[in-house]
Structure formats: structure tokens, C-alpha cells
Amino acid sequence: MNARVAKMVRIGMALLSAHWQSVLAYRGTMLVQTVQKIMMPTVLLAAWLSVARKSGTSYEEADYLLYFICIPIVTSLTSCSIMYTLPAQIRDGSLSRDLLKPLHPLWTHVFEHLASNAIMLLYLMPAPLLLGLWFHDRLPAVDMSPRHLTLFLGVFLLAIILRFVMGTLIALAGFWIEHVETLNLVFNAGLWAMLGGMIVPVETFPPTIRVIANALPYRYTLSFPLEVLRGHLPITDLAAGIATGISWTVVLIFLGRVLWLRGLLNWSAYGG
């Protein structure tokens, strides 16, 4: 068993190195994507600081500053491109080559995800750091204790896994649909932006909309980790959020496995 694990680790590191080099070949594209990830939260931050905010919420100016400064970091580490790359492999038949490799084909996309997001983070970090330094006297105090940071990192890891699983589920529709871009635009971009907390923290939603957002998986890929970082969630809401995020992850992994097996049974490769 140990030899098998060591072999899988070596294969994984080789894939990660290969994807790292591949991502570096598109440095210009990564730079454009970095600017895009920074611009939208910055514009939203300026908008929310300049308008009268709803009374009765616990969010103050400092909380909005922390939230929108951190959004680019969360989105850069949770975003993935599998909904573009896997359907392309299904269409052109190149998936058949990956089926012959010793690792499950989806692991290739996992390592591609890790490599591209690591490079993206290197491009991205200067902007949030500069904003944090600029507004340091206006930011709220954040609990930096090991316990709180461990909790935040755990929730953040859950967000990364959950969003990757959500993207994979959309990508697997490529076995039956030639182009999944519309599905991705609706479920992984539009609804995610509205109910995930890109436009405004979910904690500040009206009660009815908040109930819907709490029940769906989008909140746990963006707003929830930042709510945990802020440190004002009641323990019951924190536990319920973690349980809901884990439950969605398990359910979507199961659905993804079903779609993968049924898709392979119905798939015929051409080219590759």
C-alpha cells in the first residue's frame, strides 16, 4: 500500500510540474484574468462604501473593506477551468488517452487547477496587500489565534473542493451536450455571483433570500469563508454552515460519479 501511495504521489508531482510549465506559457492571459478578478470587487467596494447601507445589519464600513479586499483571493483559489477543458476533451476524443493513464482522468484537472491557481495567486496578491496597507487603520480586528485560523483554512479548503466539484458536475454534462457554456454561465457564474456573495455578503441578504442562499451550495464557496474570517458568526450558524457545505460536497461527488460512469457508457470517441 505504501509503495502504491508513493507511486501516486510521484505521478501527481509530475503532473503538477507539467501543468505548472504549461500555465507559465500563458502569463499574459493570466495577467488579464488577474486584473479582471481585482476590478469587480474593487468597483463593488467603492459602490457599497459610497451608498447608504441597510440599517439593522452588523456590517460596518470596516467589514465591507475586509470582505471585498479578500474576495479576489477567495475567487482566485476557488475558480477552475474544468468546465471548459473536460468538455473539449470529450468532444475531440482526447479523453480516451487519459483513460489509459494510471491515474483517474479527473486528477489531471485537479493538478491543472492547483497549478493555474497558484500562479494566479502570485499575480494577484500584491493588489490585496497594497489595499490592506492603504486601509489598515480602517480594517476590523481579525482573530489571528491558531484555532480561528485553522477553522478558517478548513472552511476555505471546503470552498475550494466544493466549487471544483460543482464545476466538474457541469463539465460532465458534456457527455450529452456539445457545449456547456450556457449551463456554466447560469449555474456557475450568474447564480454563484448573486447567491454566493460576490455582490454583497450573504449575511446582509433579506431574510427570505438568505434562507434560499443558506440552502444552496453557492454561499459556501465564497461568502461563508469570509464570514468565518470576520469572526462574528454564532456557533450554531457556523456549525450549520459547515454541515451544509460538507453535505453538498458529498451529494455532488456522488452525482458526479453517476454522471461519469453513465457518460462513459454512452460516449464514443472520435479523433484524439
C-alpha positions in Angstrom: 0.0 0.0 0.0 2.8 2.4 0.9 4.6 1.7 -2.4 1.3 2.4 -4.3 0.8 5.7 -2.4 4.4 6.7 -3.1 3.9 5.9 -6.8 0.7 8.0 -6.9 2.5 10.9 -5.2 5.3 10.8 -7.8 2.8 10.8 -10.6 0.9 13.6 -9.1 4.0 15.7 -8.6 5.0 15.1 -12.2 1.6 16.2 -13.4 1.7 19.3 -11.2 5.1 20.2 -12.6 3.9 19.7 -16.2 0.8 21.8 -15.7 2.9 24.5 -13.9 5.1 24.8 -17.0 2.0 24.8 -19.2 0.4 27.6 -17.2 3.6 29.7 -17.3 3.3 29.7 -21.1 0.2 31.8 -20.8 1.5 34.5 -18.5 -0.2 37.3 -20.5 -3.6 35.7 -20.3 -3.1 35.1 -16.5 -2.3 38.8 -16.1 -5.5 39.9 -17.8 -7.6 37.4 -15.7 -5.9 38.8 -12.6 -6.9 42.4 -13.5 -10.5 41.1 -14.1 -10.6 39.4 -10.7 -9.4 42.6 -8.9 -11.6 45.1 -10.8 -15.1 43.8 -10.0 -14.6 43.6 -6.2 -12.9 47.0 -6.2 -15.8 48.6 -8.0 -18.3 46.9 -5.7 -16.3 48.0 -2.7 -16.4 51.6 -3.9 -20.1 51.4 -4.5 -21.0 49.9 -1.1 -18.9 52.5 0.7 -20.5 55.4 -1.2 -24.2 54.5 -0.7 -26.3 54.4 2.4 -26.4 50.8 3.6 -29.3 49.0 5.1 -29.7 49.7 8.8 -30.1 46.8 11.2 -27.2 44.7 9.8 -23.9 44.1 11.7 -21.8 45.1 8.7 -19.9 48.4 9.1 -17.6 50.1 6.7 -14.6 48.2 8.1 -16.4 44.9 7.5 -17.1 45.7 3.8 -13.5 46.7 3.4 -12.2 43.4 4.7 -14.8 41.4 2.7 -14.2 43.0 -0.7 -10.4 43.1 -0.3 -10.4 39.4 0.4 -12.8 38.4 -2.4 -10.1 38.3 -5.2 -8.0 35.9 -3.1 -11.0 33.6 -2.5 -12.2 33.6 -6.1 -8.6 33.0 -7.5 -8.2 29.9 -5.3 -11.7 28.5 -5.9 -12.1 29.2 -9.6 -11.5 26.3 -12.0 -11.5 25.8 -15.8 -12.6 22.1 -15.8 -16.0 23.1 -17.3 -14.0 24.2 -20.4 -11.2 21.7 -20.6 -13.1 18.5 -19.9 -16.0 19.0 -22.4 -13.3 19.9 -25.0 -11.6 16.5 -24.3 -15.0 14.8 -24.6 -15.7 16.5 -28.0 -12.3 15.9 -29.6 -11.8 12.4 -28.3 -8.6 13.2 -26.4 -10.2 11.9 -23.2 -9.6 8.4 -24.4 -5.8 8.9 -23.9 -6.3 9.9 -20.3 -8.5 6.8 -19.7 -5.4 4.7 -20.3 -3.2 6.5 -17.8 -2.6 5.1 -14.2 -4.5 8.0 -12.6 -8.2 8.8 -12.9 -8.6 11.3 -15.7 -10.2 13.9 -13.4 -6.9 14.0 -11.3 -5.3 15.7 -14.4 -7.8 18.5 -14.0 -7.2 18.7 -10.2 -3.4 19.3 -10.8 -4.1 21.7 -13.6 -6.4 23.5 -11.1 -3.7 23.7 -8.5 -1.0 24.8 -10.8 -3.1 27.6 -12.5 -4.5 28.9 -9.2 -1.0 29.0 -7.6 0.3 31.2 -10.5 -2.9 33.3 -10.3 -2.4 33.9 -6.6 1.2 35.1 -7.3 -0.1 37.6 -9.8 -3.0 38.6 -7.5 -1.5 39.0 -4.1 0.1 42.5 -4.5 -3.2 44.2 -5.0 -5.0 43.0 -1.9 -1.8 43.5 0.2 -1.5 47.1 -1.1 -5.2 47.8 -0.4 -4.8 46.2 3.1 -1.8 48.5 3.8 -3.7 51.6 2.5 -6.8 50.9 4.6 -5.0 49.2 7.5 -6.3 51.7 10.0 -9.9 51.2 8.8 -10.0 47.4 8.8 -11.7 45.5 11.6 -9.6 43.5 14.1 -9.4 39.8 13.0 -8.9 37.0 15.4 -5.4 35.6 14.5 -5.4 32.8 17.0 -4.3 29.4 15.8 -7.8 27.9 16.5 -9.5 30.6 14.4 -7.1 30.5 11.6 -7.3 26.7 11.5 -11.1 26.9 11.3 -10.9 29.5 8.5 -8.4 27.4 6.5 -10.6 24.3 6.9 -13.7 26.2 5.6 -11.6 27.7 2.8 -10.4 24.2 1.8 -14.0 23.1 1.8 -14.9 26.0 -0.5 -12.1 25.1 -3.0 -13.3 21.4 -3.1 -17.0 22.3 -3.3 -16.5 24.7 -6.2 -14.3 22.3 -8.1 -16.9 19.6 -7.7 -19.7 22.0 -8.8 -17.6 22.8 -11.9 -16.9 19.2 -12.6 -20.6 18.4 -12.5 -21.3 21.0 -15.1 -18.4 19.7 -17.2 -19.7 16.2 -17.1 -22.9 17.4 -18.9 -20.5 17.5 -21.9 -21.2 13.8 -22.4 -24.7 14.7 -23.6 -24.5 18.4 -24.5 -22.0 19.6 -27.1 -21.4 22.9 -25.4 -21.9 23.5 -21.7 -21.0 27.2 -21.7 -24.7 28.2 -21.2 -25.0 25.9 -18.2 -21.8 27.3 -16.7 -23.0 30.9 -17.3 -26.2 30.3 -15.5 -25.2 28.0 -12.6 -21.5 28.6 -12.1 -21.4 32.4 -12.8 -24.9 34.1 -12.6 -26.4 32.2 -9.6 -23.0 32.0 -7.9 -22.5 35.8 -8.1 -26.0 36.5 -6.8 -26.3 33.9 -4.1 -22.7 33.2 -3.3 -21.9 36.7 -2.1 -20.0 38.3 -4.9 -22.2 41.4 -5.0 -23.0 41.7 -1.3 -22.2 39.5 1.8 -24.9 36.8 2.3 -25.2 37.9 5.9 -26.7 41.1 4.7 -29.4 39.5 2.5 -33.1 40.0 3.3 -34.3 37.1 5.5 -36.2 35.2 2.7 -33.3 35.4 0.2 -30.9 34.5 3.0 -32.8 31.2 3.7 -32.5 30.3 0.0 -28.8 31.2 -0.1 -28.1 29.2 3.0 -29.8 26.1 1.5 -27.9 26.2 -1.8 -24.1 25.5 -2.2 -23.0 28.8 -3.6 -22.6 30.6 -0.3 -20.1 28.0 0.9 -17.7 28.7 -2.0 -17.4 32.5 -1.4 -19.3 34.3 1.3 -19.1 31.7 4.1 -15.3 31.6 4.3 -15.1 35.4 4.6 -17.9 35.3 7.2 -15.8 32.9 9.2 -12.7 35.1 8.8 -14.7 38.1 10.1 -15.5 36.0 13.2 -19.0 37.2 14.1 -21.0 34.0 13.2 -22.9 32.4 16.0 -21.7 28.9 16.8 -25.0 27.4 15.6 -24.7 29.2 12.2 -21.1 28.2 11.9 -21.9 24.5 12.6 -24.9 24.6 10.3 -22.8 26.2 7.5 -20.0 23.6 7.7 -22.5 20.8 7.8 -24.4 22.1 4.8 -21.2 22.7 2.8 -19.9 19.1 3.5 -23.3 17.7 2.7 -23.4 19.4 -0.7 -19.9 18.2 -1.4 -20.8 14.6 -0.7 -24.0 14.7 -2.7 -22.4 16.4 -5.7 -19.5 13.9 -5.7 -22.0 11.1 -5.7 -23.9 12.7 -8.6 -20.7 13.3 -10.4 -19.6 9.7 -10.1 -23.0 8.6 -11.5 -22.7 11.0 -14.4 -19.2 9.9 -15.1 -20.0 6.2 -15.3 -23.1 6.7 -17.4 -21.4 9.2 -19.6 -18.6 6.8 -20.4 -21.1 4.1 -21.3 -22.8 6.4 -23.8 -19.6 8.1 -25.1 -18.0 7.3 -28.4 -14.5 8.8 -29.0 -13.6 10.3 -32.4 -10.1 11.6 -33.1 -7.9 12.1 -30.0 
